Amino acid sequence: MKRGTVGWSIREGELKALLCGFFLTGAYLASTMAAKTQVQTGHFDRECALNEIKVITLIEDHGAAEDLPADRLHNAALMQLRARSVCYEGRIEQALALYDGILDLGPIASAKR
């Protein structure tokens, strides 16, 4: 059909709508993947790293001393993973509060004298 006819205009409009839809879908997917990548490769704050070491050591020491119930250590380990994730998301204050909650497990029983 020729360019000036109604049939061609409708097809051209449909093509534009289709291309626009593909473009918007591609842009949405690209932004979603970029956001996901940013969260996964986010900066791990120094304070979070220091607390991470303390928490890992505390949980391992309590496990070796067998002075706390296993479910309590399990919950502490899950909270540690949550704190790490929150820190990677950039919510440092919330992550530090979670780490502090884990440190409330207290000292190792064998260390008390």
N, C-alpha and C positions, 0 to 999 in steps of 0.2 A: 504494500500500500504506500501511497505517497505521504509525505510528511504532513501535509495540511489536513488530512482526513481524520474523522472522528476515531476510527479504529486504531490508527497509529498513535493518537494522543492518549487514548486509554492505555494502550500497551506501554507507552513511555511513562505514564503516571504510575502504572503498576510496577514497572521496572524500578522507578525511583523509590517507590515505597518499599519494595523488596530490598534494594540496596541499602536504604536507610535503616531498615530493620536489621540487616546483617551487620552494618556498621555499629549500631547501638549495642547489639548483642556482643560483638567482638570487644567493644570498648568496656562493657560491663565485665566480661570475663577477664580481660587484661587487668582491670583495676582490682578485681577480686583476688586474682593470683598475686598481684604486686603487694596487696595488703597482707595476704597470708604469708608471703615470703618475708616481708618486713617483720612480722611478729616472730617467725621462726628464727630469723637471724638477728633479732634485736640485741641491743647492747645489754650486757649483764652488769648491773651496777656493782661497784666495789664493796659497798656495805652489804649487799646481798651475798656476794661471794664470801665475805668474811663470816657472815652468819651461816651460810651453807656449810662451811667447814666445821664450825662449832656444832651444828645440828647433826651432821653425819657422824661425827666423833661421838657425840652424846648418845645417839640411838645405838650405834655399834657397841659402845661400852656397856650400856644397859642390857643389850642383848647378850653380851658375853658374861655379865655378872648375874644374869637371870633374876634380877631383883624387881622386875615389873612384869605384869601380865602381858602375854603375847599380843592380845588385842589392843592394848594401849600403845605398844611399840608400832604395831601395824598402822594405827590411826596417826601416830606421829610421822611415820614415813609418808603416808598419804598427804598429810598437811605440808610436809616438806616439798613434795612434788607440786602441790598447789602454790606454795610460796614462790618456788622457782618460776613457775609459769606466770604468775602475777608480776614478778620482777621483770621478766622478759617483755611483758606487755607495757612496761614503763610505770607501773603503779608501785613505786618504791615504798612509800609509807605503809601501804596495805601489806606488802610483802614482808616488811620488817616486823609488823605486828604479828603476822603469822609465825615468823621465825621465833619471836619472843614467846608465843604460846607454846611452841615446842620446847624451848629452853626451860619452861616451867616444869618439865619432867623432874628436874632437880638433880642433885649430885648422885653419883653411883654409890650404892649401899656399901660396897667394900672400901670405898674411899673415906667413909665416916669412921672416926676413931674417938 
